[in-house]
């Protein structure tokens, strides 16, 4: 089901690029935006650059981030790259501003579906995750700074109309992603399980968040168990619930929305 969601979401992203954004020289956010820029400068298909630019990040992410997350991201990058290559670049609308709004919104829908399926579209998401593991930078600020580079490049290389339309596109994309799946929202999970060590190891192997384990005793049964506490992003919830159920289907899991996180959000080491 997740694989299907990632393929559908990735294909929607490519339709948004080739029918709305690329025909009007409008960029998107992240590596996809850089791929469009390089494609326009060289006439080589956007899908080729999307794969080339993402490949080293995916290899690095595979060893540094959660394996399942990266495998789903690899599937997304391959699907986007292939469909960008296959779908013809044809302007569906004549107006650049309408194309930037609808192109950004449709791309946001596709990326939102990818997030809901426990993956990402690669690129700056991976860079941001890797950087925030080294330094305690806010992810949103990093992504904004990296996307600003794409906007400035489109302005200098093409036109400032293109840069402003790109800004509109990125804004629409972000708003729709938030509606489809609020990936920036943090959740605190309190997992009560009799298989504390197995659940802990399974989470550490597949999710790049830290966990805290506390010994506990059942108030009614007096049986010993463990309380595992971890903070995750909202888009990781489906994956983490699956990981818990794989080890202990009887685990009690309390999920609460987190107002603020202080300190390092990512785990430093596997």
N, C-alpha and C positions, 0 to 999 in steps of 0.2 A: 504493500500500500504506500509506504514512504517512497519507494523507488518510483512508482507511478506518479506521485505528487511532484517529485523533483523533475522528472522528465516533462510533465505538463507545464510546470512553472517555468522551467528553462526555455521551453519552446515559446511560451507567451512573451518572455523577455526578448527573444530574437525577432518575433513579429513586430514588437514595439520599436526595436532598433531599425529594422529594414523597411518598415512601412511608414514610420513617422519621423524618427530622429535623423538617421543617416542621410536621407534624400535632401534635407534642409540644412545640412552641416551643423546639426545640433548634437552636442556630446551628451554622454550620460555620466554618472558618478563612477569613480574608481578606475580599475584596470580596464573596464569596458570602454570608458571615455577615452583613455589613452589609446586603446586599440582602434577606435574610430578615427582619432587624429592621425595615427600612423598609416591607417588604410587610405585616408584622403591624401596624404602626402606621397604615398608610393603606388597607389592603385592596386595593392595586394588586398585580398579579401579580409574583412574585419575578423572573421572567425579564426583565421590563421594566426593573426597577432594576439587574439584573445587567449589562444592555447599556449603560444610561445611565452607570453608575459606571465601567465599563471603557473606554468609548469614548475619553475624553480621554487615558487611559493608553496605549491602543493607538496613537493618532495620534502621541503623544510617543515611544513605543517604536519606531515604524516609522522615525523619523529618527535615533534615538540608539542603537538596538540592531541586531542582525543581521536583515536583511530577511526571510529565509526563516523564521527563528524566529518573528518577529512575524506573518507571514502565516499560519503554522500556528496561532499563538495566536489570531488574529482568527477563524479557522475554528472553533476550540474555543469561544470566547466566544459566537459566533453560534449554534452548535449547542446549547450549554447554555441560552442564553436562550430559544431556540425550543422546546426540549423541556420546559423548566420551565413554559412557557406551555401546552403541549399536554397533558402528563401530568397527570391529576387528582391533587389532594392528598387521599390516602386513607391513614389509619393502617393499616399492615400488621401491627403488633404493638401490644398495649395497654400494655406496660411501657415507660416512658420510658427507663430505664437500658438495657434490651435494645435499644431503638431507637437510642440514642446510640452504643452499641458497634457494632451491625451497620450503622447508617447511616454512621458514620465509616469503618468498614472497607470498605464497598462504594464509598463516595466515594473512598477511598484507592486502591482497585483501578482505578477509572476514571481518576483523575489520574495514577497510575503508567503506565497505557497511553498517556495523552497525552504524558507525558515520554519514553516509549520511542519515540514517533513524532516526536520532535524538536520538540515544541511545549510550551506550558504553558496552564493554564486562566486566565491573565491575573491581574489584580488586584495583590495584594501582591508577587507574584514580580517583576512589572515595576517596581514602586516600589522594591523592594529592590535590583534590578540597577542602576537609575538612581542611587540613593543611594550605593551602594558604588563607583560610578565616580567620584563627586565626592569622597567621603571613604573612607578605608580602614577601614570598619566591617565586622565579620564578618556575613555574610548571615544566618546562623542567629539571631544576637542581634536583628537588625532585624526578622525575621519573627516572632520570639517577642514582641517588644515591640508590634508592630502587632496581633497576634492577641490579646494581653492586653487591648487596648482593646475588642475584640469581646466578650470574656468579661465585662469590667466593665460594658459597656453592657447586655448581656443580664441581668445581675444587678440593676442599678438599674431598668431599664425593665420587666422581667417578674418574675422571682423568682430567688433565689440557688440554688434547686434547678435551674432552667434553666441558670444559669451553670455550675454544677458538672457538669451533664450535657453542656454544651457543651465543657467541659474534657476530659471523657472521650471525646467525639466527636473532638475535634482530636487527642488522643493516639492513638486508634485509627487515625485517618486517616494520621498521620505514620508509624506503625509499618508499615502496609500499603504505603504508598508506598516505604518503604525496602526492603521485601521484594520488591516488584515491580520497582523501579528505584531504585538508590541514587544519586539525583541530587546528593547532597552530596559524593560521592567525586570527588576530582580526579585527572586523568590527565595524564601528560606524554607528548607525541608528539614523536618525532624522525623527521622526514621527509627522506629522501635522494632528491633528484630532479635531473634535468638541466634541468628547466623551473622553476627556482627563482623567477624573477621572476613568471611567470604564476601559479604556485601561491600565492605570497605575496599577490599582488593579489586573487586569488579568495577567499582566506581572510579578508583584511582587509575585503573588501566584504560578506561574508555572515556573519561571526562576529565578535562584539564582544570578542575576546581579542587581546592583542598577540602578535607573533611575533618571533623572533630568527633572523637568517639568517647562516650561516657558510659561507665558501667551502671546498670540499673537493676532494680528488683521490682517485680510486679506487686502492686498493692494488694490485690486479691489473691493471686496464685502463689506469691512469694518466690516465683521462678526468676532466675537470673537471666538478664538479657542485656542488650546494648542499645544506647541511643546515639544515632549518628546524625550530626548536624552539618549541613552544607548550604551554601548560597549559590544559586545558579541564575543564568539569564532565562527569561521566559521561553525563548525558542528552544531551550534544551530540555524543557519539562517532559515532553513526550518520550524522548530518548532515555532520560533518567528513570522515569516510571517503568519503562520496559526493562531496563537493566536491573532494577530492584526486584521486579516480578520474576526475572529469570533465575534469581538465587533464592528468594523467599516470597512466594505468593501470599503468605499470611502476614507479612510485615505491616505494621500500622504506620501510615505516613500522614503527617500533618503538614499542609502546605499553606504558607502565609505570604502575602505580598510585603516586600521589604521597602521601607521608606528611604533608607540611606545606608550605604556601605562605607565604612572607614577602614583604611589599611589596604593591603594587597588583596584584590579580588580573585586573581588567578594563582594557581599553584606554581611554585618556583621550580620544583623538580618532580619527575615521575617517581 
